[in-house]
């Protein structure tokens, strides 16, 4: 069982909150302990519950997030929320949070805060969680679909998907991006059995040894990955990595898929491109990094190597990344891209129509 950083933070907040019933806090501890890799029987002893109960709350959290752990009280006064606000919550849930929030995805608490602030109507996170559950929405698990406002969205989708499904004969397609601010963390003072219910904060102690930025290029046809770590992310660093990534393909036509970072379009890089006409950049639509296949690989290395690792220094973190890349490349296989540009554009139109209808219908 693997939890995201957001999920861990939410569960820990639940454990430490004075406003949460003890039984709900215990359920949150069960999920956290499971994610740490503890044995079911040990978790049952620590929490004072049976093994089926352990399984039940882990499964409930996997399916419904925090909402699955809350108390379900029968009867009582229902929270009164206007239909228009209810529709607003459902519509927002199906899209990526607005840029000004700084959020990558919604949690029930963040949604409640945002809607309460923007709609000037008091909404609790319990209401949001129940609304999600009633409508089978799981943004904590599946993410949201971001609708790009790029005026050239359709054109860029067709361009990049065309490279994936039908690349020019003899050409190399590289998917490049950077994963920034990877922290070298060393967890200290793990929770001991006698700490249960007393010093939960000890599980939160980490030594932070610094950060690194991972630059990576995926050869779309072979699945091979080229990677390098740098202390910062600048146009100069990107150009150095770009030279490293294209070097093995000297003399070939090279197409590079990347996003719209300013470090990808500096004057130095434009000069380099002019001197290397065999290299062509293809930019993903604004807000649509999911079109870049290297993002799939970033998710894999995060889950399998970085997220739960313990690193006593940045050097140790970089060594782990290099070892993982070497391991990956020993039997690398390409990702299989199946969606056509028409299918993607049709889905976007469907989402746009569904959101509009949802808002219109529930606002009546």
C-alpha positions in Angstrom: 0.0 0.0 0.0 1.5 3.4 -1.0 0.1 6.7 0.1 0.8 10.1 -1.5 2.4 12.9 0.5 -0.9 14.6 0.6 -2.7 11.6 2.0 -0.1 11.1 4.7 -0.4 14.7 5.7 -4.2 14.4 5.9 -4.1 11.3 8.0 -1.5 12.7 10.4 -3.7 15.8 10.8 -6.6 13.6 11.6 -4.5 11.7 14.2 -3.4 14.9 15.9 -6.7 16.8 15.7 -8.5 17.5 19.0 -11.8 17.7 17.2 -11.7 14.2 15.8 -13.2 11.3 17.8 -10.6 8.8 19.1 -12.1 6.0 17.1 -11.6 7.9 13.9 -8.0 8.8 14.8 -7.3 5.1 15.4 -8.6 4.3 12.0 -6.2 6.8 10.5 -3.3 5.3 12.5 -4.3 1.8 11.1 -3.9 3.2 7.5 -0.6 4.9 8.3 0.9 1.8 9.9 -0.2 -0.3 6.9 1.5 2.2 4.6 4.7 1.9 6.7 4.7 -1.8 6.0 3.8 -3.1 9.5 2.3 -6.6 9.8 -1.4 -6.8 10.1 -1.3 -8.7 13.4 1.0 -6.1 14.9 -1.4 -3.3 13.8 -4.3 -5.2 15.3 -2.5 -5.4 18.6 -1.5 -1.7 18.6 -5.0 -0.6 17.7 -6.8 -3.1 19.8 -8.9 -4.4 16.9 -9.3 -7.6 14.9 -7.6 -8.4 11.6 -10.8 -8.0 9.6 -11.3 -4.6 11.2 -7.8 -3.6 10.1 -8.6 -4.8 6.5 -11.9 -2.9 6.6 -10.5 0.5 7.3 -7.6 0.1 4.9 -10.0 -0.8 2.2 -12.4 2.0 3.1 -9.6 4.6 2.9 -8.4 3.2 -0.4 -12.0 3.5 -1.8 -13.2 6.7 -0.2 -10.2 8.5 1.3 -10.7 10.3 4.6 -14.5 10.1 4.0 -14.2 6.3 4.5 -12.9 6.8 8.0 -15.5 9.2 9.4 -18.3 8.4 11.7 -21.7 7.7 10.1 -24.3 9.2 12.4 -27.9 8.2 11.8 -30.5 10.9 11.8 -29.7 14.5 12.9 -29.9 17.7 11.0 -28.5 17.6 7.4 -26.1 20.3 6.3 -28.0 22.8 4.2 -26.0 23.7 1.1 -27.6 25.5 -1.9 -28.0 23.4 -5.1 -25.8 25.8 -7.0 -23.0 25.4 -4.5 -23.4 21.6 -4.6 -23.1 21.7 -8.4 -20.1 24.0 -8.1 -18.3 21.4 -5.9 -19.1 18.6 -8.3 -17.8 20.6 -11.3 -14.6 21.7 -9.5 -14.0 18.1 -8.4 -13.8 17.0 -12.0 -11.2 19.6 -12.9 -7.7 20.5 -11.7 -7.7 23.1 -8.9 -7.4 26.7 -10.1 -3.7 27.9 -10.5 -4.0 30.5 -7.8 -4.6 27.7 -5.2 -1.2 26.2 -5.8 -2.9 22.7 -5.4 -2.2 19.8 -7.7 -5.4 18.0 -6.7 -8.4 18.4 -4.4 -8.7 17.1 -0.9 -12.1 17.3 0.9 -10.7 19.9 3.3 -9.1 22.1 0.6 -12.3 21.9 -1.4 -14.4 22.9 1.6 -12.1 25.9 2.3 -12.1 27.0 -1.3 -15.8 26.8 -1.8 -16.6 28.5 1.5 -14.3 31.3 0.6 -15.3 31.8 -3.0 -19.1 31.1 -2.7 -19.4 32.8 0.7 -21.3 29.8 2.0 -20.2 27.6 4.9 -19.4 24.1 3.7 -17.7 21.4 5.9 -15.2 18.9 4.6 -17.6 16.2 5.9 -20.2 17.5 3.5 -17.7 17.4 0.6 -16.6 13.9 1.5 -20.1 12.6 1.6 -21.0 14.3 -1.7 -17.9 12.7 -3.3 -18.9 9.3 -1.9 -22.5 9.7 -3.1 -21.4 10.5 -6.6 -18.6 7.9 -6.7 -15.9 10.5 -7.0 -12.4 9.7 -5.8 -10.0 12.7 -6.6 -7.6 11.5 -3.9 -7.0 8.3 -5.9 -7.6 8.9 -9.6 -6.6 12.5 -10.0 -8.6 15.1 -12.1 -8.8 15.9 -15.7 -7.4 19.3 -16.4 -9.1 21.2 -19.2 -6.3 23.2 -21.0 -7.0 26.8 -22.1 -4.3 26.6 -24.7 -5.8 28.0 -27.9 -3.6 25.6 -29.9 -4.6 22.6 -27.8 -6.1 20.5 -30.6 -3.1 21.2 -32.9 -0.5 20.3 -30.3 -2.4 17.1 -29.2 -2.4 16.0 -32.9 1.2 16.8 -33.3 2.5 14.9 -30.2 0.1 11.9 -30.5 1.2 11.6 -34.1 4.8 11.2 -33.0 3.8 8.5 -30.6 1.6 6.5 -33.0 3.3 7.1 -36.3 6.8 8.6 -35.8 8.8 9.6 -39.0 10.8 6.6 -40.3 14.2 6.4 -38.8 13.6 9.3 -36.4 14.1 9.3 -32.6 11.4 10.6 -30.3 12.6 11.7 -26.9 10.2 12.7 -24.0 12.0 15.1 -21.7 11.1 16.8 -18.5 12.5 17.6 -15.0 11.3 16.4 -11.6 12.3 19.2 -9.2 12.9 19.5 -5.5 13.4 15.8 -4.7 14.2 15.8 -1.0 16.9 13.6 0.7 15.0 12.6 3.8 16.1 10.4 6.7 13.3 9.4 9.0 14.3 9.3 12.7 12.8 7.8 15.8 10.2 5.3 14.4 7.1 4.8 16.4 7.4 2.2 19.1 4.6 0.2 20.6 4.7 2.1 23.9 4.3 5.3 22.0 0.7 4.4 20.8 -1.7 7.2 21.5 1.0 9.3 23.4 3.8 10.6 21.2 2.5 10.3 17.6 4.6 13.3 16.7 7.7 11.1 16.8 6.6 9.4 13.6 6.8 12.8 11.9 10.5 13.5 12.7 12.7 13.8 9.6 16.2 15.0 8.9 16.3 16.9 5.7 19.6 16.8 3.9 18.9 18.9 0.8 17.3 18.5 -2.6 18.2 17.6 -6.1 16.5 18.1 -9.5 16.1 15.1 -11.8 16.3 15.6 -15.5 15.2 12.6 -17.6 14.7 11.7 -21.3 12.7 8.7 -22.4 13.4 7.1 -25.8 9.8 6.5 -26.8 10.6 3.6 -29.1 12.8 1.6 -26.8 11.8 2.7 -23.2 15.5 3.5 -22.4 16.0 6.4 -20.0 18.8 9.0 -19.8 19.0 10.9 -16.6 21.1 13.4 -14.7 20.8 15.2 -11.4 21.6 18.9 -10.8 21.4 21.1 -7.8 19.2 23.7 -9.6 17.0 24.0 -12.6 18.1 26.6 -15.1 18.3 27.0 -18.9 22.0 26.3 -18.7 21.4 23.0 -16.8 18.7 22.0 -19.3 20.9 22.7 -22.3 23.7 20.6 -20.7 21.2 17.7 -20.3 19.8 18.1 -23.7 23.2 17.7 -25.3 23.7 14.5 -23.2 20.3 13.1 -24.2 20.8 13.6 -28.0 24.4 12.6 -28.1 23.7 8.8 -28.6 21.5 9.7 -31.6 24.0 11.7 -33.5 23.2 12.0 -37.2 19.5 11.1 -36.8 16.3 13.2 -37.0 15.4 13.9 -33.4 12.0 15.0 -32.1 11.8 16.2 -28.5 8.5 16.3 -26.5 8.6 18.7 -23.6 6.4 21.3 -21.7 6.3 25.0 -21.7 8.9 25.9 -19.1 10.8 29.1 -19.6 14.1 27.2 -19.2 13.2 25.3 -22.4 13.2 28.5 -24.5 16.2 30.6 -23.4 18.2 32.5 -26.1 21.0 30.0 -25.6 18.7 27.0 -26.4 17.3 28.8 -29.4 20.9 29.3 -30.7 21.7 25.7 -30.1 18.6 24.6 -32.0 19.5 26.8 -34.9 22.9 25.1 -35.0 21.3 21.6 -34.8 18.5 21.6 -37.3 18.0 17.8 -36.9 16.5 18.5 -33.5 12.8 19.7 -33.3 10.9 20.7 -30.2 7.3 19.7 -29.7 5.6 21.5 -26.8 2.7 20.0 -24.9 -0.4 22.2 -24.5 -0.4 24.5 -21.5 -1.5 22.5 -18.4 -1.3 19.1 -20.2 1.9 17.5 -19.0 0.1 14.2 -19.0 0.8 14.1 -22.8 4.5 13.8 -22.0 5.4 10.1 -21.6 8.3 10.8 -19.2 5.7 11.8 -16.6 4.7 8.1 -16.5 8.2 7.1 -15.7 8.5 9.8 -13.1 5.5 8.3 -11.4 7.1 4.8 -11.5 10.5 5.8 -10.0 8.7 7.8 -7.3 6.6 4.9 -6.2 9.3 2.2 -6.5 12.4 4.0 -5.3 12.1 7.5 -4.0 8.9 8.0 -1.9 9.6 5.5 0.8 13.4 5.6 0.7 15.6 6.8 3.5 18.6 9.0 2.3 21.2 10.3 4.7 22.5 12.8 2.1 21.9 14.2 -1.4 24.7 12.0 -2.6 22.9 8.9 -1.4 19.7 10.0 -3.0 21.5 10.6 -6.4 23.2 7.2 -6.1 19.8 5.6 -5.6 18.4 7.3 -8.7 21.4 6.3 -10.8 21.1 2.7 -9.6 17.4 2.7 -10.5 18.0 4.1 -14.0 20.6 1.4 -14.6 18.2 -1.3 -13.3 15.4 0.1 -15.5 17.5 0.1 -18.7 18.6 -3.5 -18.3 15.3 -4.7 -19.6 13.5 -1.5 -20.6 10.3 -1.7 -22.6 8.5 1.2 -24.3 5.1 2.4 -23.0 2.2 1.5 -25.3 0.3 4.7 -26.4 -3.1 3.7 -27.7 -5.3 6.9 -27.6 -5.6 8.7 -30.9 -5.8 12.5 -31.1 -9.5 12.3 -32.1 -10.3 10.1 -29.1 -8.5 12.6 -26.7 -10.3 15.6 -28.2 -13.6 13.8 -28.1 -13.1 13.1 -24.4 -12.2 16.7 -23.7 -15.4 17.8 -25.5 -17.4 15.3 -23.5 -15.9 16.5 -20.2 -16.6 20.1 -21.1 -20.2 19.3 -22.0 -20.8 17.2 -18.8 -19.5 20.0 -16.6 -21.7 22.6 -18.2 -24.8 20.4 -18.0 -24.0 19.5 -14.4 -23.8 23.1 -13.4 -26.9 24.1 -15.4 -29.0 21.2 -14.0 -28.1 21.6 -10.4 -28.3 25.4 -10.4 -32.0 25.3 -11.3 
